[in-house]
Amino acid sequence: MEVLCYDPYENPLALEMDAQYCSLDEIYAKADVISLHCPMSEENHHLLNEKSFSKMKDGVMIINTSRGELLDSVAAIEALKEGKIGALGLDVYDNEKDLFFQDKSNDVIVDDVFRRLSACHNVLFTGHQAFLTNEALHNIASVTLNNIEAFFTNKTSGNELIN
């Protein structure tokens, strides 16, 4: 298995794990599975969109557990209909605040894009379940406490975002 990755800030650890850094266009052209693992920024809003979908292999599997705004959901619907996307796994959604984290079992979902995606047999929504494990919650609490301690002692936490 070949692991391709893109990041404007290369991590030597990825290379130690035999991952190969390349351009986004190369990932789009070669990857059978594309999984997003990045924070949201102005630069990557709708990183996956009509233009990027057109560069991907037919039947690509896309997984987004990062931020909903990284994926243009309307363009994803078209890519699903055309067979460009073969499977779509979404733990996040760009309009999720009105859908996740509350019981909607007795409500009519008015978000037409979400409804269209939900109707596809090859789309799976997990509604932020990726973070809801004992390990993830422990890590969130631990990192938060370390960040607070680093802030008040004028130290770096090791996970700062630098522009």
C-alpha positions in Angstrom: 0.0 0.0 0.0 1.3 3.4 -0.9 0.4 6.3 1.4 0.5 9.8 -0.2 0.1 12.9 1.8 0.0 16.6 1.4 0.7 19.3 4.0 2.1 22.7 3.6 4.2 21.9 6.7 5.8 18.5 6.2 6.1 16.3 9.2 9.3 14.1 9.4 7.3 11.5 11.2 5.2 10.8 8.1 8.3 10.1 6.1 9.5 7.7 8.9 6.2 5.8 8.3 7.0 5.5 4.6 4.4 8.1 3.5 5.3 10.1 0.4 4.6 13.9 0.3 3.3 15.1 -3.0 1.0 17.8 -4.5 -2.7 17.8 -4.1 -3.2 17.2 -7.8 -1.0 14.1 -7.6 -3.2 12.8 -4.7 -6.3 13.5 -6.6 -5.0 11.6 -9.6 -3.6 8.6 -7.8 -5.6 8.0 -4.6 -8.2 5.3 -4.1 -9.0 6.7 -0.7 -8.7 10.4 0.4 -9.0 11.1 4.1 -8.9 14.6 5.4 -7.0 15.4 8.6 -6.6 19.2 8.9 -7.9 22.2 10.7 -10.2 24.6 8.9 -8.7 27.8 7.4 -9.6 30.3 4.7 -7.1 28.7 2.4 -8.7 25.2 2.6 -12.4 26.1 2.6 -14.0 23.7 0.1 -10.7 22.0 -0.5 -12.7 19.2 -2.1 -14.9 20.9 -4.7 -16.1 20.5 -8.3 -12.7 21.2 -9.7 -10.8 18.8 -7.4 -13.4 16.1 -7.8 -12.9 16.3 -11.6 -9.2 15.4 -11.1 -9.9 12.3 -9.0 -10.1 8.7 -10.0 -13.6 7.3 -10.7 -15.0 5.6 -7.6 -12.7 7.3 -5.1 -13.6 6.9 -1.4 -13.6 10.2 0.6 -13.5 10.4 4.4 -13.8 13.6 6.3 -13.4 13.6 10.0 -11.9 17.1 10.2 -14.2 20.0 9.4 -17.3 20.1 7.4 -16.3 23.2 5.4 -13.4 21.3 3.8 -15.9 19.6 1.5 -18.3 21.3 -0.9 -21.4 19.2 -0.2 -23.3 20.3 -3.3 -20.4 19.4 -5.5 -20.1 16.1 -3.7 -23.7 15.2 -4.6 -22.9 15.8 -8.3 -19.7 13.7 -8.0 -21.7 10.9 -6.3 -24.3 10.9 -9.1 -21.6 10.8 -11.8 -19.7 7.9 -10.0 -16.6 10.1 -9.4 -17.1 9.5 -5.7 -17.8 5.8 -4.9 -18.2 6.2 -1.2 -18.4 9.1 1.1 -17.8 9.0 4.9 -18.7 12.1 6.9 -18.2 12.5 10.6 -18.6 16.3 10.0 -20.9 18.4 7.8 -20.7 22.1 6.9 -24.1 22.9 8.4 -23.9 20.5 11.3 -24.7 22.8 14.2 -28.4 22.5 13.4 -28.3 18.7 12.9 -25.8 17.1 15.3 -25.6 17.1 19.1 -29.3 17.0 19.6 -32.2 14.6 19.2 -33.8 15.2 15.8 -35.7 11.9 15.7 -39.1 13.7 15.8 -38.1 16.6 13.5 -38.3 17.0 9.8 -34.8 17.8 8.5 -35.1 20.9 6.4 -31.5 20.9 5.1 -32.0 19.7 1.6 -28.3 19.1 0.9 -28.1 16.9 4.0 -31.2 15.0 3.0 -29.9 14.4 -0.5 -26.6 13.1 0.9 -28.4 10.9 3.5 -30.5 9.3 0.8 -27.4 8.0 -1.0 -26.6 4.3 -0.3 -22.9 5.0 -0.5 -22.8 7.9 2.0 -22.4 7.3 5.7 -22.8 10.1 8.4 -21.5 9.4 11.8 -22.3 12.8 13.4 -19.1 13.5 15.3 -19.0 10.1 16.8 -15.3 9.9 16.1 -14.6 12.2 19.1 -17.0 10.4 21.5 -14.7 7.8 22.9 -13.1 7.6 26.3 -9.6 7.9 24.7 -10.6 10.9 22.6 -12.3 12.7 25.5 -9.3 12.0 27.8 -6.9 13.4 25.1 -9.0 16.5 24.7 -9.0 17.2 28.4 -5.3 16.4 28.7 -4.3 18.7 25.8 -6.5 21.5 27.1 -5.0 21.3 30.5 -1.5 21.3 29.0 -2.3 24.3 26.9 -3.6 26.2 29.9 -0.5 25.4 31.9 1.8 26.4 29.0 0.0 29.7 28.6 0.3 30.7 32.2 3.9 29.7 32.4 4.9 31.4 29.1 5.9 28.1 27.5 5.0 26.5 24.3 2.5 23.6 24.3 3.9 21.9 21.2 0.6 22.1 19.3 0.5 25.8 18.3 -0.6 26.8 14.8 1.9 29.1 13.2 1.3 31.2 10.1 
